[in-house]
Amino acid sequence: MTSGLFDKFPELTIILGHLGETLPANMWRIEHRAAKMGKLVKAQKPLRHYLQNNFYVTTSGNFHTPTLNATMDELGSDRVLFSADYPYESMREAADWFDNAAINENDRAKIGYLNARRLFNLPEKIGKQA
């Protein structure tokens, strides 16, 4: 993010696992330190802008609702994708957690399938098309 990569390639999209590998939780500190680095940071916009516009995160292997909520606070629910991290984590455990996580149903639909459909340009229905 600090290199100016996303200024050069503004449509570049990166997907991070494990609810962003702690990046959303540490964004304030990263920006705070980057501000002290002066010319070493070549990014034209605040680093948070790139996180919120060029990254998606998956739930893979991080089935902790408070962490999911904190991630949504930083990125918004439009940038989160459901995943399980199989074979390292149980598909059943991932699905059970997600189905029962204390989030609203609109966010559950976005994270569960709508965001992936939009990101990967998937059809509304998969299977034989008429």
ABEGO torsion letter per residue (X at the ends): XAAGAAAABAABBBBBBGGGGGAAAAAAAAAAAAAAAEAABABABBAAAAAAAABBBBABGBBBAAAAAAAAAAAEAAABBBBAGOAABBAAAAAAAAAABBBBAAAAAAAAAAAAAAAAGBBABBEBBX
